[in-house]
Amino acid sequence: MATIKQFEDLEIWKIARTLCQDIFEIANSNTGLKNDYKLYNQINASSGSIMDNIAEGFERNGNREFIQFLSIAKASCGETRSQLYRIVDRKYITSENFEQLKQKHLY
């Protein structure tokens, strides 16, 4: 089994990056979310935090710290998921769009 030498090769980081990109596309589409500044900024930050914490933990070069940062990334994922519920409740996206995002990224 090959040793992973950079965080960009981690499948979990790739999924987190795609989630961040999908959130950005939703936020900048014609949904109106961009005008809900606080929620827009919160979900943009929390989705980015997922991939950033995975990368930071990997770069620490220690399993214990990496596990700690994966835990932080998981918490950011929960925060993003909660914010997506608010986005659905405020009708920026449909329930079907939300379910697709959850299936693709969050479970």
N, C-alpha and C positions, 0 to 999 in steps of 0.2 A: 504494500500500500504506500502510495506516494505521500510525502510530507508536504503540507500546504505551507508555502513560504510567504504568501501575501494575502491580506484579508479579501482582496478582490476575487480570489478563487473560492471563497466560502459560499456555498449554495445559500445559506441563510442570509448572508449579506446581499446577494443578488436579488433574493426575494424582497428584502427590505427596501432595496433601491427601487425596484419596480413598484412597490406600494407607494413610496414617496413620490414617484413620477406620476402614478395614477391619481393620487390625491391632488397634486399640483394641477393636473389636467382638469379635474373636476372643479377645483377652486377657480380656475381661470376660464372656465367655459361660461356659457350664458345662463348659469344656474342662479346667479344673484349672490352666491356665497361671498364673492370678492367684496361686496358692499357690507357684509357682516364682518367688519374688520377684526374684532376680537376673536371670533370663532375661526375665521380665516387664518389669522396668525397662530392661534393655538394648534390647529391641526397641521399646519405647515411645519411648525416647530416640532411637534411630537412625532410626526412621521419621519422627519429628518433625524430625530434623536435615536430612533431605532437603529438605523444603519450606522450612525456615527458612534454609538456605544459599542456596537459589534466591532467596528474597526478599531476603536480606542482600546478595547479589551484585548484584542488580538495583538496589537502593537506593544502591549505591556510585557510580552514574552514570559508570562507565567500563568499556569493553569488556574491557580486560585484567583488571581485578579481577572482573568478572562471570564471565569464563571461569574464573578461578581458583576462584571459589565454586561454579561448576557442576561443576568437577572434584571438589571436596570433597563436593558433594551426590551425585555418582556413587559416590564411595567409601562414603558412608553407605548408599546403595542396595545396594551389595555386602554391607555389614555386615548390613543387614536381611535380605537374601536368605540369607546364611549362618545367621543366627539362625532363619529359617524352617525350614531343614533340621533344626536341633536340635529345633524344635517338632514337626516330623513324626516324627523319630526317637524322641522321647519320647511319641509318640502323642497329643499334644494336638489335632492336626488330622490328617486323612487326606491321603494323597498326592494324591488328586483335588482336595481343597481347595487344596493347595499349588500344583498345576499351574494351577488357575483364577486364583489370585492372581498367579502369574508371568505368565500370558498377559495379564491385565488391566493389570498395573502395571509389571512388571520387564523386559519385552522389547519 
